[in-house]
């Protein structure tokens, strides 16, 4: 064969191998559904995507449930800039809060949301509200006089989808304002502002509204349920604070969300400001009744339930210096649900914890203790709080948030030492890929099947490429 012919044969062979390899590669890419590859579900102690890949929520809280009922910080930064801060840390989730009062006003207003401009004026007064509105629009020029509060939420959800950040929607409170106190009328079902029917209506509304959000992967029933002390003469309300009633209302709320949006995970918080999940994870009697927690009571969506816990040892006094004492406390409170031998095994996300962002945080043994514990247990977490200020909090406008990761104007990190020495390493540790044998007690085999299928596709591509190279060498040696 002539040299030209030999060269043609070799070229044809390499083209054929290249086409086969490209086809194999495209098959693998198609097998990986686009982000977020949902709906997300649970399997034992894990959250998994549609391929069975284990997901750990790691992120920050973005408050939006204070008096304006608009996500904070937009007078200082754009939505894109704020979400980018979360992404730059390597985080994958935002816990976005809302108040039931926003949905109540929607219905009171003839099923039409209030504009952002009106909301600022109502909460801050004509002059201050108008000034803040103008700053928000300057930073976010897609907004205008007709933009509603819900459209601001829509814009955040869209930006989160663009940057591949999960949105976890949290019902933080009923009457908008700073949370949480046992005296605020928002503590427990039936409290002054905590209407049960309005609550379930609000959950259903937001679940339905969020159907258009690609980034919405989960919703929570309620933030920090606590003893209602707003009216201590109401003994019926006080006596209703127990696990038995908790279970009754949790089922109602979960049904409301799932009926409206069957895709989202549903987070359940416990008692004592969400510092107590013991009766759920231990399977003990839901006192004063004798019944116990049973996934079958959540018909058709038992694989959508996630537990959440709040970890605050450092609010009222310095925490103990013993890390083992701290971790044992939280194991007993709820982390035991992650154990292989747990009576009731669920995924667990610590949806609130945090630290004042001052100079001493760099040497805080407590911060190191709990961040290490979260990652060692493969527990999810969202730190309080992302932003450095509030439009208004407890009567003070432009209130500074010393626990905020960001500076007052949301432009930079409040404590760069904390970000560098504590938070970034914790994010990296918590978002590291989880192996299939990491304490997975699931028996349905879905994770293994999907992993095997993906591995087979990759193996096929490798085989094709290897054969191509060997064939090319053979042809060259044979013809030359």
C-alpha positions as CSV (number, residue, x, y, z in Angstrom):
1,X,0.0,0.0,0.0
2,X,1.3,3.5,-0.8
3,X,2.3,5.9,1.9
4,X,-0.8,8.0,1.1
5,X,-3.0,5.0,1.4
6,X,-1.4,4.0,4.7
7,X,-1.9,7.5,6.0
8,X,-5.5,7.4,4.9
9,X,-6.2,4.2,6.7
10,X,-4.6,5.5,9.9
11,X,-6.6,8.7,9.7
12,X,-9.8,6.9,9.0
13,X,-9.2,4.6,12.0
14,X,-8.5,7.5,14.3
15,X,-11.6,9.4,13.1
16,X,-13.8,6.3,13.8
17,X,-12.3,5.9,17.3
18,X,-12.8,9.6,18.0
19,X,-16.4,9.4,17.0
20,X,-17.0,6.3,19.2
21,X,-15.3,8.0,22.1
22,X,-17.3,11.2,21.6
23,X,-20.5,9.2,21.5
24,X,-19.6,7.4,24.7
25,X,-18.7,10.7,26.4
26,X,-22.0,12.4,25.3
27,X,-23.9,9.4,26.7
28,X,-22.2,9.9,30.0
29,X,-23.0,13.6,30.0
30,X,-26.6,12.9,29.1
31,X,-26.8,10.4,32.0
32,X,-25.9,13.2,34.4
33,X,-29.1,15.3,34.6
34,X,-28.6,19.0,34.9
35,X,-28.4,20.7,38.3
36,X,-30.1,20.3,40.7
37,X,-30.8,16.8,39.4
38,X,-33.9,16.5,41.5
39,X,-36.3,16.0,43.0
40,X,-34.1,15.3,46.1
41,X,-35.2,12.5,48.3
42,X,-33.9,10.9,51.5
43,X,-32.4,7.4,52.0
44,X,-31.7,6.5,55.6
45,X,-29.6,9.3,57.0
46,X,-28.8,10.8,53.6
47,X,-30.2,13.3,51.2
48,X,-29.7,12.1,47.6
49,X,-30.4,13.4,44.1
50,X,-32.0,11.6,41.3
51,X,-28.8,9.6,40.6
52,X,-28.4,8.6,44.2
53,X,-25.5,11.0,44.8
54,X,-25.4,12.1,48.4
55,X,-26.0,15.8,49.0
56,X,-25.0,17.8,52.1
57,X,-26.5,21.2,52.5
58,X,-23.8,23.7,53.5
59,X,-24.8,27.4,53.5
60,X,-26.0,30.5,55.2
61,X,-29.2,32.1,56.4
62,X,-30.6,35.1,54.4
63,X,-33.2,36.8,56.6
64,X,-36.4,38.1,54.9
65,X,-39.0,37.8,57.6
66,X,-38.6,41.1,59.5
67,X,-41.0,44.0,59.1
68,X,-40.4,44.8,55.4
69,X,-40.8,41.1,54.5
70,X,-38.2,41.7,51.8
71,X,-34.8,39.9,51.8
72,X,-32.3,42.0,53.6
73,X,-29.3,43.9,52.2
74,X,-30.5,44.9,48.8
75,X,-30.0,48.6,49.6
76,X,-26.3,47.9,49.7
77,X,-25.7,45.1,47.1
78,X,-27.3,43.4,44.2
79,X,-28.8,40.0,44.4
80,X,-26.1,38.7,42.1
81,X,-23.4,40.1,44.3
82,X,-24.9,38.6,47.5
83,X,-25.4,35.1,46.0
84,X,-21.9,35.2,44.6
85,X,-20.5,35.7,48.1
86,X,-22.2,32.4,49.1
87,X,-20.8,30.7,46.0
88,X,-17.3,32.1,46.5
89,X,-17.2,30.3,49.9
90,X,-18.0,27.0,48.2
91,X,-21.4,26.8,49.8
92,X,-24.3,25.2,48.0
93,X,-27.4,26.4,50.0
94,X,-29.3,29.4,51.2
95,X,-31.9,29.3,53.9
96,X,-34.3,32.0,52.9
97,X,-36.8,33.0,55.5
98,X,-40.4,34.4,55.1
99,X,-43.3,35.4,57.3
100,X,-46.8,34.1,57.1
101,X,-48.0,37.7,57.3
102,X,-46.8,38.2,53.8
103,X,-49.3,35.6,52.5
104,X,-52.0,36.9,54.8
105,X,-51.6,40.4,53.2
106,X,-51.7,38.8,49.8
107,X,-55.2,37.5,50.5
108,X,-56.3,40.6,52.3
109,X,-55.2,42.6,49.2
110,X,-57.5,40.7,46.8
111,X,-54.9,38.0,46.1
112,X,-52.4,40.5,44.9
113,X,-49.0,41.0,46.6
114,X,-47.9,44.4,47.9
115,X,-45.2,46.2,46.0
116,X,-41.7,46.4,47.3
117,X,-42.0,50.2,47.5
118,X,-45.1,50.1,49.6
119,X,-43.6,47.5,51.9
120,X,-40.6,49.7,52.6
121,X,-42.8,52.8,53.3
122,X,-45.1,50.8,55.6
123,X,-42.2,49.5,57.6
124,X,-39.8,52.5,57.6
125,X,-42.0,55.5,57.0
126,X,-42.5,57.6,53.8
127,X,-39.1,59.3,53.7
128,X,-36.9,56.5,54.9
129,X,-38.9,53.9,53.0
130,X,-38.6,55.8,49.8
131,X,-34.9,56.4,50.2
132,X,-34.2,52.7,50.8
133,X,-36.4,51.7,47.9
134,X,-34.4,54.0,45.6
135,X,-31.2,52.4,46.8
136,X,-32.5,48.9,46.2
137,X,-33.6,49.8,42.6
138,X,-30.2,51.4,42.0
139,X,-28.4,48.2,42.9
140,X,-31.0,46.0,41.2
141,X,-32.2,47.9,38.1
142,X,-34.5,45.1,37.0
143,X,-36.8,46.2,39.9
144,X,-39.2,49.1,39.7
145,X,-42.3,50.7,41.1
146,X,-44.5,47.6,40.3
147,X,-42.1,45.0,41.7
148,X,-43.7,43.0,44.5
149,X,-42.1,41.3,47.4
150,X,-42.7,37.9,45.9
151,X,-41.0,39.0,42.7
152,X,-37.9,39.8,44.8
153,X,-38.0,36.2,46.1
154,X,-38.4,35.1,42.5
155,X,-35.3,37.0,41.5
156,X,-33.2,35.5,44.3
157,X,-34.4,32.0,43.4
158,X,-33.5,32.6,39.7
159,X,-30.0,33.9,40.7
160,X,-29.5,30.9,42.9
161,X,-30.4,28.6,40.1
162,X,-27.9,30.4,37.8
163,X,-25.2,29.9,40.4
164,X,-26.3,26.4,41.4
165,X,-27.3,27.2,45.0
166,X,-30.1,25.2,46.6
167,X,-32.9,27.4,48.1
168,X,-34.3,26.2,51.4
169,X,-37.5,28.2,52.2
170,X,-38.0,28.6,55.9
171,X,-41.3,29.7,57.5
172,X,-39.6,31.8,60.2
173,X,-42.5,33.5,61.9
174,X,-46.2,34.4,61.5
175,X,-46.3,38.1,62.3
176,X,-43.2,39.7,60.7
177,X,-40.5,40.8,63.0
178,X,-37.4,39.7,64.8
179,X,-37.5,36.1,66.1
180,X,-37.5,34.5,68.6
181,X,-39.0,35.1,72.0
182,X,-41.6,33.1,74.0
183,X,-43.3,36.5,74.5
184,X,-43.7,37.4,70.8
185,X,-47.1,35.7,70.1
186,X,-45.5,33.5,67.4
187,X,-44.3,30.7,69.6
188,X,-46.7,27.8,69.3
189,X,-49.8,26.8,67.3
190,X,-52.7,28.9,68.6
191,X,-50.5,31.7,70.0
192,X,-51.7,35.3,69.5
193,X,-50.3,35.6,65.9
194,X,-49.9,31.9,65.1
195,X,-53.2,31.0,63.4
196,X,-53.1,27.3,62.4
197,X,-55.3,27.8,59.3
198,X,-53.3,30.8,58.1
199,X,-50.1,28.8,58.7
200,X,-51.1,25.9,56.6
201,X,-52.5,28.3,53.9
202,X,-49.1,30.1,53.9
203,X,-47.1,26.9,53.6
204,X,-49.3,25.7,50.7
205,X,-49.1,29.1,49.0
206,X,-45.3,29.3,49.1
207,X,-45.0,25.6,48.1
208,X,-47.2,26.3,45.0
209,X,-45.5,29.6,44.2
210,X,-42.0,28.0,44.4
211,X,-42.9,25.4,41.8
212,X,-41.4,27.7,39.2
213,X,-38.1,28.0,41.1
214,X,-35.6,25.5,39.7
215,X,-33.4,26.2,42.8
216,X,-36.2,25.4,45.4
217,X,-35.3,21.9,46.8
218,X,-36.7,22.1,50.3
219,X,-39.1,23.9,52.7
220,X,-39.3,24.0,56.5
221,X,-42.5,23.9,58.6
222,X,-41.6,26.4,61.3
223,X,-38.7,28.0,63.0
224,X,-38.0,27.5,66.7
225,X,-41.2,26.2,68.2
226,X,-41.1,27.2,71.9
227,X,-43.2,27.6,75.1
228,X,-45.9,30.3,74.5
229,X,-45.6,32.8,77.4
230,X,-47.3,35.8,75.8
231,X,-50.4,35.2,77.9
232,X,-49.6,33.0,80.9
233,X,-53.3,33.1,81.9
234,X,-54.1,31.0,78.9
235,X,-53.5,27.6,80.5
236,X,-55.1,25.7,77.6
237,X,-52.4,27.1,75.3
238,X,-49.6,26.5,77.8
239,X,-50.7,22.9,78.3
240,X,-50.9,22.3,74.6
241,X,-47.1,22.6,74.4
242,X,-46.2,18.9,74.1
243,X,-44.9,16.3,71.7
244,X,-48.4,14.9,71.0
245,X,-49.7,18.2,69.7
246,X,-46.4,18.8,67.9
247,X,-47.0,15.6,65.9
248,X,-50.5,16.5,65.0
249,X,-49.7,19.9,63.6
250,X,-46.5,18.8,61.9
251,X,-48.5,16.3,59.9
252,X,-50.9,19.0,58.9
253,X,-48.1,21.3,57.8
254,X,-46.3,18.6,55.9
255,X,-49.4,17.6,54.1
256,X,-50.0,21.2,53.1
257,X,-46.6,21.5,51.5
258,X,-46.5,18.1,49.9
259,X,-50.0,18.4,48.4
260,X,-49.0,21.7,46.8
261,X,-45.5,20.7,45.7
262,X,-44.5,17.0,45.9
263,X,-40.9,17.7,44.8
264,X,-39.5,19.5,47.8
265,X,-38.0,18.0,50.9
266,X,-39.8,18.9,54.2
267,X,-37.8,19.9,57.2
268,X,-39.2,19.2,60.7
269,X,-38.0,21.2,63.7
270,X,-38.4,20.0,67.3
271,X,-39.2,21.6,70.6
272,X,-37.4,24.0,72.9
273,X,-36.5,26.4,70.1
274,X,-35.5,23.5,68.0
275,X,-32.8,22.2,70.4
276,X,-34.7,19.0,71.2
277,X,-35.6,16.2,68.7
278,X,-35.3,13.4,71.3
279,X,-38.8,11.9,71.0
280,X,-38.5,11.7,67.2
281,X,-35.1,10.2,66.9
282,X,-35.4,7.8,69.9
283,X,-38.9,6.6,68.9
284,X,-40.2,7.2,72.4
285,X,-43.9,8.1,73.3
286,X,-45.1,11.5,72.1
287,X,-46.2,12.6,75.5
288,X,-48.7,12.9,77.0
289,X,-50.0,10.4,74.4
290,X,-48.6,6.9,73.8
291,X,-48.1,7.1,70.1
292,X,-44.7,7.3,68.4
293,X,-43.3,8.9,65.3
294,X,-44.0,6.8,62.2
295,X,-43.0,7.7,58.7
296,X,-46.2,5.9,57.5
297,X,-48.2,8.7,58.9
298,X,-46.8,10.9,56.2
299,X,-48.5,8.9,53.4
300,X,-46.6,8.8,50.2
301,X,-43.7,11.0,51.2
302,X,-41.9,9.4,54.1
303,X,-38.7,9.7,52.0
304,X,-39.1,13.5,51.9
305,X,-38.6,14.2,55.6
306,X,-35.4,15.8,57.1
307,X,-34.8,16.8,60.7
308,X,-33.4,20.2,61.6
309,X,-31.7,21.4,64.8
310,X,-30.4,24.7,66.2
311,X,-27.1,24.7,68.0
312,X,-26.7,27.8,70.3
313,X,-24.5,27.2,73.4
314,X,-23.0,30.7,73.1
315,X,-25.9,33.2,73.3
316,X,-26.4,33.8,77.0
317,X,-23.1,32.7,78.4
318,X,-19.8,31.3,77.3
319,X,-20.1,27.6,76.4
320,X,-18.2,24.9,78.2
321,X,-14.6,24.5,77.1
322,X,-15.1,20.7,76.9
323,X,-15.7,19.7,73.3
324,X,-16.7,16.2,74.2
325,X,-19.4,17.6,76.6
326,X,-20.7,19.8,73.8
327,X,-20.9,17.1,71.2
328,X,-22.4,14.6,73.6
329,X,-25.2,17.1,74.4
330,X,-26.0,17.5,70.7
331,X,-25.8,13.8,70.0
332,X,-28.5,13.3,72.7
333,X,-30.5,16.2,71.3
334,X,-30.7,15.0,67.8
335,X,-27.4,13.9,66.1
336,X,-28.0,10.4,67.1
337,X,-30.5,10.2,64.2
338,X,-27.4,9.8,62.0
339,X,-26.1,6.7,63.7
340,X,-26.4,3.4,62.0
341,X,-28.3,2.0,64.9
342,X,-30.7,4.9,65.3
343,X,-34.3,4.0,66.0
344,X,-35.5,6.6,63.6
345,X,-32.8,7.5,61.1
346,X,-33.1,10.8,59.1
347,X,-30.8,13.3,57.4
348,X,-30.0,16.1,59.8
349,X,-29.3,19.8,59.0
350,X,-28.3,22.3,61.6
351,X,-30.2,25.2,60.1
352,X,-29.0,27.7,62.7
353,X,-25.8,28.3,64.7
354,X,-23.4,31.1,64.7
355,X,-20.8,33.4,66.4
356,X,-20.3,37.1,66.9
357,X,-17.9,38.1,64.2
358,X,-15.4,39.9,66.4
359,X,-11.6,39.6,66.8
360,X,-11.8,36.9,69.5
361,X,-13.6,34.4,67.2
362,X,-10.3,33.4,65.7
363,X,-9.3,31.7,68.9
364,X,-12.7,30.3,69.8
365,X,-12.5,26.7,70.7
366,X,-16.3,26.4,70.6
367,X,-16.4,27.4,67.0
368,X,-13.7,24.9,66.0
369,X,-15.5,22.2,68.1
370,X,-18.9,22.3,66.5
371,X,-17.7,23.0,62.9
372,X,-15.5,19.9,63.2
373,X,-18.3,17.9,64.7
374,X,-20.7,18.8,61.9
375,X,-18.4,17.7,59.1
376,X,-17.3,14.6,61.0
377,X,-20.9,13.5,61.2
378,X,-21.7,14.5,57.6
379,X,-24.5,16.7,58.9
380,X,-25.7,19.7,56.8
381,X,-25.6,23.2,58.2
382,X,-26.5,26.8,57.5
383,X,-24.8,29.5,59.6
384,X,-26.6,32.5,61.0
385,X,-26.3,34.9,59.4
386,X,-25.1,36.0,56.0
387,X,-25.9,39.7,56.1
388,X,-24.4,42.5,58.1
389,X,-27.5,44.6,58.7
390,X,-31.3,44.8,58.6
391,X,-33.6,47.4,57.1
392,X,-35.2,47.6,60.6
393,X,-34.9,45.3,63.6
394,X,-36.6,45.8,66.9
395,X,-37.5,49.4,66.1
396,X,-34.0,50.4,64.9
397,X,-33.4,51.2,61.3
398,X,-30.2,50.0,59.6
399,X,-29.6,47.7,62.6
400,X,-26.1,46.2,62.6
401,X,-25.8,42.4,62.8
402,X,-22.6,41.5,64.7
403,X,-23.2,37.8,64.0
404,X,-23.3,38.5,60.2
405,X,-20.6,37.0,58.0
406,X,-20.7,40.1,55.9
407,X,-19.8,43.7,56.8
408,X,-22.6,46.2,57.6
409,X,-22.9,47.2,53.9
410,X,-22.7,43.5,52.8
411,X,-19.5,44.2,50.7
412,X,-16.8,42.2,52.5
413,X,-16.3,39.7,55.2
414,X,-16.7,41.1,58.7
415,X,-14.0,38.8,60.1
416,X,-11.6,37.6,57.4
417,X,-9.7,35.5,60.0
418,X,-12.9,33.6,60.8
419,X,-13.6,33.0,57.1
420,X,-10.0,31.8,56.4
421,X,-9.3,29.8,59.6
422,X,-12.7,28.4,60.4
423,X,-15.5,28.7,57.8
424,X,-13.7,28.0,54.6
425,X,-12.1,24.8,55.9
426,X,-15.4,23.7,57.3
427,X,-17.2,24.3,54.0
428,X,-14.5,22.3,52.2
429,X,-14.8,19.4,54.7
430,X,-18.6,19.3,54.7
431,X,-19.0,19.4,50.9
432,X,-16.4,16.8,50.1
433,X,-17.8,13.9,48.1
434,X,-19.2,11.1,50.3
435,X,-18.3,7.5,49.5
436,X,-21.0,4.9,49.0
437,X,-19.9,3.0,52.1
438,X,-20.1,6.0,54.5
439,X,-22.5,4.5,56.9
440,X,-25.3,4.0,54.4
441,X,-28.0,1.8,55.8
442,X,-30.2,2.0,52.8
443,X,-31.3,-1.3,51.5
444,X,-33.1,-0.3,48.3
445,X,-29.9,-0.3,46.2
446,X,-30.9,2.8,44.3
447,X,-27.6,4.6,45.0
448,X,-25.5,1.6,44.1
449,X,-27.4,1.0,40.8
450,X,-27.0,4.6,39.7
451,X,-23.3,4.7,40.6
452,X,-22.7,1.4,38.8
453,X,-24.4,2.7,35.7
454,X,-22.3,5.8,35.7
455,X,-19.2,3.8,36.3
456,X,-20.1,1.5,33.4
457,X,-20.5,4.4,31.0
458,X,-17.1,5.7,32.0
459,X,-15.5,2.3,31.7
460,X,-16.9,1.9,28.2
461,X,-15.4,5.2,27.2
462,X,-12.0,4.1,28.6
463,X,-12.2,0.8,26.8
464,X,-13.0,2.4,23.4
465,X,-10.2,4.9,23.8
466,X,-7.7,2.2,24.8
467,X,-8.7,0.0,21.9
468,X,-8.3,2.9,19.5
469,X,-4.8,3.7,20.6
470,X,-3.8,0.0,20.4
471,X,-5.4,-0.3,17.0
472,X,-3.6,2.8,15.7
473,X,-0.2,1.4,16.9
474,X,-1.0,-2.0,15.3
475,X,-2.0,-0.4,12.0
476,X,1.1,1.7,11.9
477,X,3.4,-1.2,12.6
478,X,1.6,-3.4,10.1
479,X,1.5,-1.0,7.1
480,X,4.8,0.7,7.7
